[in-house]
Amino acid sequence: MFVHGFRGDHHGLETIAAHLPGYRILIPDLPGFGASAPLADGSDIGGFAHWLRSFVAEHAPDAPVLGHSFGSIVVAAAARSGLQTPGIILVNPIGAPALQGPKKVMSLAALAYYRIAAALPEAAGESLLSAPPIVRTMSIAMAKTRSREARRWIHDQHDRYFSEFADRASLLDTFGVSIGFDVSQFAPDIEQPVLLIAADRDDITPIAKQHRLRTVFPDAQLTVLHDVGHLVHYERPAEAASAIRRWIRARAL
């Protein structure tokens, strides 16, 4: 069971799934993204955790659960509140508070952007959120690969799917969740074994924070991929899949 990140949908994690032949993998769109409607009672961490627990119980009971980026927060919150899974995999986990440290100003600036977009008239707000220059700037900043072909493909993926959200209000609420919580808040209470797949050039959670995050879990293993940033699923899906396969086999999950 795979859970994608903020402003993505199921397409982003298909890259890792493609490198795991023989496994049945479900990748639903998070509430409020892709083809999924927003949470009925508002987009808060409790709602996302409840949604994931219910989805897994119905469609993937006792399957390992993977979360990427914002999805790592959702998976961690669900695990602390009773998610039935034998193991957890977090790719590019959000391992430190976004509103503390050197990323605070950037996070607050992004929050202002989403608030402005939500406050504008509908057409203007939608245009601001999906403006090609903004989407492309984000994509350029996160892509670390030196391959021009790979960068073109990454930019195309973001152009296609980065603006597939249900509405501005739920998007703003979800962004608030994404910067208001991080995996470390839930980690001490997660009993299942955890695999962390981190990147040494991740601009969102520095690698030193990922090493510290590993120690907060009762049972966690850290795999570090080198010369890649927050887009492990686009730039290093085969390596991520290999780490997942080894860990699942070692744990007999």
N, C-alpha and C positions, 0 to 999 in steps of 0.2 A: 504494500500500500504506500503510494507516494503522495506527498502534500507539497504543492508548489509555493512560490514566494509571492510577495506583494506585487500587484499589477501584472502578474503573469497568469497563465492558465495551464492546462494539462500539456500543451505542446512542448513547453520548455524541458520537462523531465522525460519526454519520450526518448531523448538522446541517450540517457543512462539506461532506460528500459531496453533499448535496442541492443545493448551490449550484455544483456542478461538473458540469453536464450534458455528456454527450459523452465523459466519462472512465469507464473501467471501474475501480472502486475496491474493493479487498478490505479488510475490517476484521475480522480475527480477534480472538477473545477471548484476551488474554494467558493463559499457563499459570497456573492457580489462580484464574481469575476467569470469571464468566459460565458458559458451558457447557464450558470447557476444564479438563482435569485439571491438577493441579500438576506441576511438573517432577519426573521420576522420581528424580533424584539430589539433590534439594533446591533451594530457590529462592535461587540466587546469581547474581551478575552474569554470570559465564561461561556458566551454563546458559541464562539469558535471551538472551544474545548468540548462542549456538549455535542455540537454537530459532529466532530470527529469521532468521539466515543460511540455515538449512535451509528454512524456510517460504518465504522469498523465492525461493530457488533453484528450488523445486518449483512454486510457484504464481504468482509475479510476477517472473520473471527480467528484469533490466534495467529495472525500473520505478522511478521516484522513490519514496522512502520517507519518510513523515511520522511524527513522534512527538510526542505531547502530554504535557507534564508528566513523570511517571515514564517514559512512553514515550520521551521525548527522551533519557533516560539509556540505555535499552535500545538505541535506534537508534545513538547515538554509540558505545557499546561494541561493537556489531556492526560498525559501519563501520571502527573501528580494527582489528578482527580479520578483515577480509576480506569484508564485505558487498558483494555485487555489485549496485550501483545507480549510475545516472548522476548522481544528485543527492539531497540530503537537505533536508527541511523540518522545522524544529523549532518547535512552537507552545507558548508559555509554557514555554520550556526551563528546566530546573533548572540555572542557570548559576553557582551558587556553593555551597560546602560548607554543608550544613545544620547541622553540628556546630561551626561557627565563626561568630563575629559575633553580631548581636542575636537571631537565630532559634535559637540553641543551646538555651536553656532550654525553648522551646516544643517543639523536636524531642525533647529528652530526656523531657519530660512525656508526649508522644505515645508514645514508646517504652515508658515505664512502663505506660501504658494497655494497649498491645498485649501486654506481658509478663504483666500481671495477668489479662487476658482469656484468655491461653493457659494460665495456671496454674490457673484456676478449674475446677470441674467443668463438663462439657460444656454442660449447659443454661444454667448461670449465665454461662459465658464467651460463648456465642452471644448471649445476651440483652444482655450488656454491649456487645458489638460492634455490634449492630444496634438498640440502644436509640433510639427515635424522638427523644427530646430531644437526644441527642448528634449524631445525623445532622442534625437540623434546625439545631442550633447551628453546625455546620460549614458547612452550606449558606448560612445567613444571613451568616456571616463572609466567605465568598468572593464572594457575589453583590454586584455594585456597581451594577447597573441601578436606575434610579429607577422603572421601570415595575412597578406592582403585578401586572399580568397576567404579565409576564415572570418576576418573582420567584416567583409561585405555580407557574409551569410548571417553573422550575429546582428548586424544592423537591420537586415531584412526581417529577421525574426522579431526584433523589437518593434519595427515599423508595423508588422502584421498584428501583433498580439498585445503590445504594451497598453493599448487604449481600450481593451475589451473589458470594461467594467460596467456594472449595472447602472449606477447613478452617482452623482457627485457627493451626496450626503453620506452614503455608506462608504465611499472611497475615503472621505475625510476621517470618518470614524475609524476605519481600518488602519489608516496611517497613524492615527493617534495611538492605537494599540501597538503598532509596530515599533514606535519609539518610546512607548511607556513601559514596555516589558522586555525582558531578555531571558535567555535560557538559564543563566546562572541563578535567577530567582526561584526556579523550580527544581534545579538539579539535585540539591541535597535530599529531596524526598522521592526521587525516582529510583525504584528498586530494580528495574530491569537492567540488563547489560546494555551499554551504549557504545556505539561506534561514532566517533567524531571524524569527519573528513574536512580538513581545513586547508587553506591556501596561504602561502607565505607572502603574497602580495594583495591580500584582501584589504580593501580600503575601508570596509565597514567595521570589521573586528580584527585588530592587529594580531599577528600570530602569537605574540607573548600572552595576550588575553586568552587565546585558545588553549595554550599550555596550562594556564591557570584554571580554565574552565574544566579541563579533564580531571583536576584534583578535587573538584567540588562534588562530582558524582560519586556515589558509593562504588560503582563498577563501570569504568569507562576506558576505552582505548582510543588513542589519537593517531590518525594517519595524516601526514602533512604532504601536500602536493606542492611542488616547487615551480616558480616562475609562472604563476597563474593567480588570478584574483577572485572576485566574487562570482565569476561565471564558470565555475568548475563544470556545471552541467553542459555548457556549450564548448568549452575549450579542452576539457580533459574527461569526457564521459567514460572512455574506455578504462582509464586508470581508476576512476571512482568505482566503476562496476567491478573491476578486479578486486579492489579492497573490500567491497561489499560481499562478493562471492567468498573470498577467503574467510572473512569474519563469520558469515553464516555457517560455513562448513565447520569452522573451528568450534563454534558454539552449538553445532548440531541443531540449528533452529529450523 
